[in-house]
Amino acid sequence: MTRYSKSLWTRRGMLGAGAAALAAPAIMPRRAWAQGNEIRLGWVSPTTGPISAFGSADDYILAGVQQAIGDGIEINGTTYPVRFIRKDTQSNPNRAAEVASELILDDEVHLMLSSSTADTVLPVTDQCELNEVPSLSTDTPWDAFFFARGGDPAVGFDWTNHFFWGGQQIVDCYSSLWNQLDTNRRVGILLSNDSDGVALSDPITGFPGMVERAGFEVINGGLFPPLADDYTAQIAQMRDAGVDIITGVFLPPDWTTFWLQSAQQNFRPKAATIAKALLFQNAVDALGDQGVGMSTEVWWSPQHPYPSTLTGQSSRQIADGYMAASGLPWVQPMGYKHALAEVAVDILRRCADPFDPDAIMESMRATDMTSLVGPVNFATGPVPNVCPTPVVGGQWVRNAEGQFDISIAENQQAPEIPVDAPFFALS
C-alpha cells in the first residue's frame, strides 16, 4: 500500500476548510427528518466563478440520471421519488459552507453530494460531519478530504465518505510518463500560491519530496502569485538549471502566460506535465500549436472501460452524448459527476430505511460496486472513509479533425484503461 502523509494537507485545511466552516452558521446536530416519501439529495457544485468548468456538464449529467431513475428508486419493494436540490458554490468555499447549511436546515436533505475541488468538498463535508448528515463526495484528492479536515486514520469520520485519487498516485502517474523519455531527470516544480498549490508545497511531504523520492532531481521554484503577468524570474531559474521536465499546479491563464513567455525566453523542456491548468481542452486551445504534447493526469475519459450501473452506457457514449447535446468538448469531471450519482443511488437501493441517517451510513460503508470511473469500495481504502480511484497519464494531441484531444500515454496504475500511444517529448 502506498504511504500518504498527513502533514501534506494540514496547511490546506487551515487555509480553506477552517475559514469556510467559520463562515457558515452553526447548526445543532439533528438525527431525524420530517416524514414523507420523497428522498432529497443535496448537490453542491461550482457552476459559476473561476472553477465553473468543473460543473459545466452538471445539467447534462443530472438530466441523464433523472431519466434513468424515472419515477423513483425501489427500496425494499417500495418506490420512492428522488429530488436533486442543486446549489452553486460560485467557486467560493465560504459560499459552499453556506449552501450546505441551507440544504441541511431548510431542505432537510437525506444525503449530501458534493464535488469539484477542495474549495467545495471540504466546507460541505465539514458541515455534514458537524450536523450528522450522510455525505458522499468526490473530485478532490482523498488525502485532502481526510487529512485537511483533521482525520485520524485510527478513527475516521462518522458521516462523510469520499472516492477519488490521492497525491501519491499523481506523482506515480507523472513519473510513469517521464520514464518513457530520455532526459537528465531534472524536474522543475512551480506551484501557484493558492489553496491547491500551498497544499503541495512542503519540500519533504509535498510534491517536491514525492518527485524526489521517485528518483528525480528537483529544482524547487516554490510558490508564485496567481494571475501574474511576468514569469521571467521563474523561467530563468528553470532554464539556467537545465531543467528537462517542468511540472506543478497552475491556473489555466497562468500556464498560458508562463508557457508563451518560456518560448520567448528560450526555455524548452522535453516535458510539461501540469495539474489543474491542463485538464480542459479550452486551456490547451489557448496555446495553439504550442499546446501539442502538453501532459496531465487523466481521471476519466471516453476510453474508460467501466459501464454505468445507472444507464448501462459506456464512457464513450456518455461523452459523445454530451458533445452532441452541448456542442462542447467532454470534460473529465463529468465522469465523476455521473459516478457520484451512481454510487448514491446504489447506496439508497441497498439501504434498510432511506429516512434513517444511520441506515444510509451503514449502506454507504458496505458499498462494493464498479462505477463509471472504476471500483468503489470504502472497506479497502488506505484510511477509513475513502476509496482511491484509478488515474492514468495523458498527453494533448491533434485529432483527425485538427482539434485537441487527450491521448492516454501511461496506465501503470490501471492497466484496464488502454493506452492510445506512447508518451513523446515536446518539439
C-alpha positions in Angstrom: 0.0 0.0 0.0 1.3 3.4 -0.9 2.1 5.7 2.1 0.5 9.1 2.4 1.4 12.0 4.6 -1.0 13.7 7.0 1.2 16.8 7.1 0.9 17.3 3.3 -2.7 18.6 3.7 -2.7 20.2 7.2 -2.0 23.8 5.9 -4.6 23.4 3.2 -7.2 22.6 5.8 -6.2 25.6 7.9 -6.5 27.9 4.9 -9.6 26.7 3.2 -11.9 24.5 5.3 -11.3 26.4 8.5 -12.4 29.7 7.1 -15.4 28.2 5.4 -16.5 26.5 8.5 -16.4 29.7 10.4 -18.4 31.5 7.7 -21.3 29.1 7.9 -23.9 29.3 10.7 -23.6 26.6 13.4 -26.5 24.1 13.4 -27.3 21.8 16.2 -26.8 18.1 15.4 -30.0 16.6 14.1 -30.8 13.0 13.6 -34.4 12.9 12.4 -36.0 14.3 9.3 -39.6 15.4 8.6 -41.6 12.4 7.4 -42.6 11.9 3.7 -41.8 9.6 0.9 -39.6 11.9 -1.2 -35.8 11.3 -0.9 -34.0 14.6 -1.2 -30.4 14.7 -2.3 -28.3 17.8 -2.0 -26.0 18.5 -5.0 -23.3 21.1 -4.3 -21.0 22.1 -7.2 -19.5 25.3 -8.8 -21.3 26.4 -11.9 -20.2 30.0 -11.9 -16.9 31.6 -11.0 -13.2 30.7 -11.6 -13.7 26.9 -11.3 -17.0 26.7 -13.0 -15.5 24.4 -15.7 -15.7 21.6 -13.1 -19.5 21.9 -13.0 -20.0 22.7 -16.7 -21.6 19.4 -17.5 -23.8 19.1 -14.5 -27.0 19.9 -16.4 -26.4 17.1 -18.9 -25.3 14.6 -16.3 -28.2 15.2 -14.0 -30.7 15.1 -16.8 -29.5 11.6 -17.7 -29.5 10.5 -14.1 -33.1 11.7 -13.6 -34.2 10.0 -16.8 -32.6 6.7 -15.6 -34.2 7.0 -12.2 -37.7 7.8 -13.7 -40.4 7.6 -11.1 -38.0 6.8 -8.3 -35.8 4.2 -6.6 -37.2 0.9 -5.4 -36.1 0.1 -1.9 -37.4 -3.0 -0.2 -40.4 -3.2 -2.6 -41.4 0.5 -2.3 -40.7 3.1 -5.0 -39.6 6.4 -3.6 -39.4 9.6 -5.7 -36.0 11.3 -5.7 -35.3 15.0 -6.0 -31.9 16.6 -6.5 -31.6 20.0 -4.9 -28.8 21.9 -6.6 -26.7 24.7 -5.2 -24.0 26.7 -6.9 -21.0 27.5 -4.7 -19.9 30.3 -7.1 -16.4 28.9 -6.8 -16.2 30.2 -3.2 -15.6 27.9 -0.2 -17.5 30.2 2.2 -20.5 30.0 -0.2 -20.1 26.2 -0.2 -20.4 26.1 3.5 -23.5 28.4 3.4 -25.4 26.4 0.8 -24.6 23.2 2.7 -26.2 24.7 5.8 -29.2 25.7 3.7 -29.6 22.2 2.4 -29.3 20.7 5.9 -31.5 23.2 7.7 -34.1 24.3 5.2 -34.3 21.4 2.7 -33.6 18.7 5.2 -31.7 16.6 2.6 -31.3 12.9 3.3 -27.9 12.6 1.6 -25.4 15.3 0.6 -23.4 15.0 -2.6 -20.5 17.4 -3.3 -17.7 17.6 -5.8 -15.2 19.9 -7.6 -12.0 20.7 -5.7 -11.3 21.1 -2.1 -12.9 24.5 -2.0 -16.2 22.7 -2.4 -15.8 19.4 -0.8 -14.0 20.4 2.5 -16.5 23.0 3.7 -19.5 20.9 2.7 -18.3 17.7 4.3 -17.4 19.6 7.5 -20.9 20.8 7.8 -22.3 17.3 7.3 -20.0 15.8 9.9 -20.9 18.5 12.4 -24.7 18.0 11.8 -24.7 14.2 11.4 -25.9 14.3 7.8 -24.8 11.5 5.5 -22.3 12.8 2.9 -20.8 11.4 -0.3 -18.1 13.4 -2.2 -15.6 13.2 -5.0 -13.3 15.2 -7.3 -10.7 16.4 -4.8 -7.6 14.3 -3.7 -8.7 11.9 -1.0 -5.8 12.9 1.2 -7.1 16.5 1.2 -10.6 15.3 2.1 -9.2 13.3 5.0 -6.2 15.0 6.5 -7.1 18.6 5.8 -10.2 18.0 7.9 -8.2 16.6 10.8 -8.9 13.0 10.0 -7.3 10.4 12.3 -6.6 7.1 10.5 -7.3 5.2 13.7 -10.8 6.7 14.0 -12.0 8.1 10.7 -15.2 10.1 10.3 -18.8 9.2 11.2 -20.8 10.8 8.4 -18.6 11.6 5.4 -17.2 9.3 2.7 -15.2 10.1 -0.4 -13.9 8.5 -3.6 -11.1 9.9 -5.7 -7.3 9.5 -6.3 -4.6 10.7 -3.9 -1.5 12.9 -4.2 1.0 10.0 -4.4 -1.0 8.4 -7.3 -0.4 11.6 -9.3 3.3 11.5 -8.8 3.4 7.8 -9.7 1.4 8.7 -12.9 3.7 11.6 -13.8 6.9 9.6 -13.2 5.5 6.8 -15.4 5.2 9.3 -18.2 8.6 10.9 -17.7 10.4 7.5 -17.5 9.4 6.9 -21.2 11.7 9.8 -22.2 15.4 10.2 -22.4 16.0 13.1 -20.0 18.5 14.3 -17.5 15.8 13.5 -14.8 15.9 17.1 -13.6 12.4 18.3 -12.7 11.4 21.9 -12.1 8.4 22.4 -9.8 6.3 25.6 -9.6 3.2 25.9 -7.5 0.5 28.6 -7.5 0.2 30.4 -4.2 -3.4 29.4 -3.7 -5.1 26.7 -1.7 -4.1 23.9 -4.1 -0.5 25.0 -4.5 0.1 25.6 -0.8 -1.2 22.1 0.0 1.5 20.5 -2.2 4.4 22.9 -1.3 6.1 21.2 1.6 9.6 20.2 0.4 9.5 16.9 2.2 6.0 15.7 2.5 4.6 17.6 -0.5 5.0 17.4 -4.3 8.8 18.2 -4.3 9.6 15.4 -1.8 7.4 12.9 -3.7 9.0 13.6 -7.0 12.5 13.4 -5.5 11.7 10.0 -3.9 10.5 8.8 -7.4 14.2 9.2 -8.5 14.3 12.6 -10.0 16.4 15.7 -9.1 14.1 18.5 -8.1 14.6 22.2 -8.8 12.0 23.7 -6.4 10.8 27.1 -7.7 8.4 27.4 -4.8 5.2 29.4 -4.8 4.3 32.1 -7.4 1.5 34.6 -7.2 -1.7 33.6 -9.2 -2.7 35.7 -12.2 0.8 37.3 -12.5 1.8 38.7 -15.9 5.6 38.2 -15.8 7.3 34.8 -15.1 10.8 35.9 -16.1 12.4 35.0 -12.8 10.8 31.5 -12.6 11.6 30.8 -16.3 15.3 31.9 -15.8 15.6 29.7 -12.8 14.4 26.6 -14.7 16.3 27.4 -17.8 19.6 28.1 -16.0 19.2 24.9 -14.0 19.0 22.9 -17.2 15.5 21.5 -16.4 14.3 18.9 -18.8 10.8 18.4 -17.2 8.5 21.1 -15.8 5.6 20.3 -13.5 3.4 21.9 -10.9 0.0 23.4 -10.3 -1.2 26.4 -12.4 -4.5 28.2 -13.1 -5.2 27.9 -16.8 -4.4 31.6 -17.6 -1.2 31.4 -15.6 0.0 28.4 -17.5 -0.8 30.1 -20.8 1.3 33.2 -19.8 4.1 31.1 -18.4 4.4 28.8 -21.5 4.2 31.5 -24.1 6.9 33.5 -22.2 9.0 30.4 -21.9 9.1 30.1 -25.7 10.1 33.7 -26.0 12.9 33.3 -23.4 14.3 30.0 -24.9 13.2 27.7 -22.2 12.2 24.5 -23.9 11.9 21.4 -21.6 11.2 18.0 -23.0 8.0 17.5 -21.0 5.5 19.9 -19.4 3.1 17.9 -17.1 0.8 20.3 -15.4 -2.0 19.7 -12.9 -5.2 21.7 -12.9 -4.4 24.1 -15.8 -4.3 21.3 -18.5 -7.5 19.4 -17.5 -9.7 21.2 -20.0 -9.4 21.5 -23.8 -10.1 25.2 -23.9 -7.0 25.8 -21.8 -4.9 23.9 -24.4 -6.6 25.7 -27.3 -5.3 28.9 -25.9 -1.8 27.7 -26.5 -2.4 27.0 -30.2 0.3 24.6 -31.7 2.4 25.1 -28.6 -0.2 23.0 -26.7 0.7 19.9 -28.7 2.4 17.4 -26.3 1.3 19.1 -23.1 0.5 16.4 -20.4 -1.6 16.0 -17.3 -3.4 13.4 -15.2 -6.5 11.8 -16.6 -9.2 10.8 -14.1 -11.9 9.9 -16.6 -12.0 9.7 -20.4 -14.1 8.1 -23.1 -11.6 5.2 -23.1 -12.5 4.2 -19.6 -13.9 0.6 -19.7 -16.5 0.7 -16.9 -20.2 0.9 -17.9 -22.6 2.9 -15.9 -24.7 1.0 -13.4 -27.5 3.5 -13.9 -27.9 3.8 -17.6 -25.8 0.9 -19.0 -23.9 3.4 -21.2 -20.2 3.3 -21.8 -17.9 6.3 -21.1 -17.7 6.8 -24.8 -21.5 7.0 -25.2 -21.8 9.5 -22.3 -19.0 11.7 -23.7 -20.4 11.6 -27.2 -23.9 12.4 -26.0 -22.7 15.4 -24.1 -20.7 16.7 -27.1 -23.7 16.2 -29.4 -26.1 17.9 -27.0 -23.9 20.9 -26.0 -21.6 21.4 -28.9 -18.7 21.5 -26.4 -15.8 19.1 -25.7 -16.3 16.5 -23.0 -14.6 17.3 -19.7 -13.0 15.0 -17.1 -15.2 16.0 -14.1 -18.4 14.8 -15.9 -17.4 11.2 -15.4 -17.1 11.7 -11.7 -20.4 13.7 -11.5 -22.1 10.7 -13.1 -20.3 8.3 -10.7 -21.3 10.4 -7.7 -25.0 9.9 -8.6 -24.4 6.3 -9.4 -22.9 5.5 -6.1 -25.6 7.5 -4.3 -28.4 5.5 -6.0 -26.6 2.2 -5.2 -26.4 3.2 -1.5 -30.0 4.1 -1.4 -31.2 0.9 -3.1 -29.4 -1.2 -0.5 -30.5 0.9 2.4 -32.8 -0.6 5.0 -34.5 2.8 5.5 -33.7 5.8 3.3 -35.1 8.1 6.0 -32.7 6.8 8.7 -29.3 8.5 8.7 -27.7 5.6 10.4 -29.1 3.1 7.8 -27.8 5.3 5.0 -24.3 5.3 6.5 -24.4 1.6 7.1 -25.2 1.1 3.5 -22.5 3.5 2.4 -19.8 1.8 4.4 -20.8 -1.5 2.7 -20.5 -0.1 -0.8 -18.8 -2.5 -3.2 -19.5 -1.7 -6.9 -17.9 -0.6 -10.1 -19.0 2.8 -11.3 -18.3 4.7 -14.5 -14.9 5.8 -13.1 -13.9 2.4 -11.6 -14.4 0.3 -8.4 -15.8 2.0 -5.3 -15.3 0.1 -2.0 -14.9 2.0 1.3 -13.7 -1.0 3.2 -10.4 -1.3 1.4 -9.0 2.2 1.4 -5.7 3.3 2.9 -7.6 5.2 5.7 -11.2 5.0 6.8 -14.0 6.7 4.7 -12.0 6.8 1.4 -11.7 4.9 -1.8 -8.9 5.7 -4.2 -9.9 5.5 -7.8 -7.8 4.9 -11.0 -5.8 7.6 -12.6 -3.6 7.4 -15.8 -1.4 9.9 -17.7 -2.5 11.7 -20.8 -1.0 13.9 -23.5 -2.7 16.5 -25.6 -2.6 15.8 -29.4 -4.4 16.9 -32.5 -7.1 14.5 -33.7 -8.1 13.8 -37.3 -10.3 16.9 -37.3 -7.4 19.1 -36.1 -8.9 19.5 -32.6 -7.1 18.9 -29.4 -7.9 15.6 -27.7 -6.3 13.7 -24.8 -4.3 10.6 -25.6 -3.7 8.1 -22.9 0.1 7.6 -22.7 0.5 5.5 -19.5 -1.7 3.2 -17.5 0.7 1.8 -14.8 -1.9 2.0 -12.1 -4.9 1.0 -14.2 -3.9 -1.4 -17.0 -7.6 -2.0 -17.9 -7.6 1.6 -19.3 -6.0 1.2 -22.7 -3.0 3.3 -23.8 -3.6 5.2 -27.1 0.1 6.0 -27.9 3.4 6.2 -26.1 4.5 9.5 -24.4 6.6 11.7 -26.7 8.9 14.6 -26.0 7.9 18.2 -26.7 9.2 19.5 -30.0 
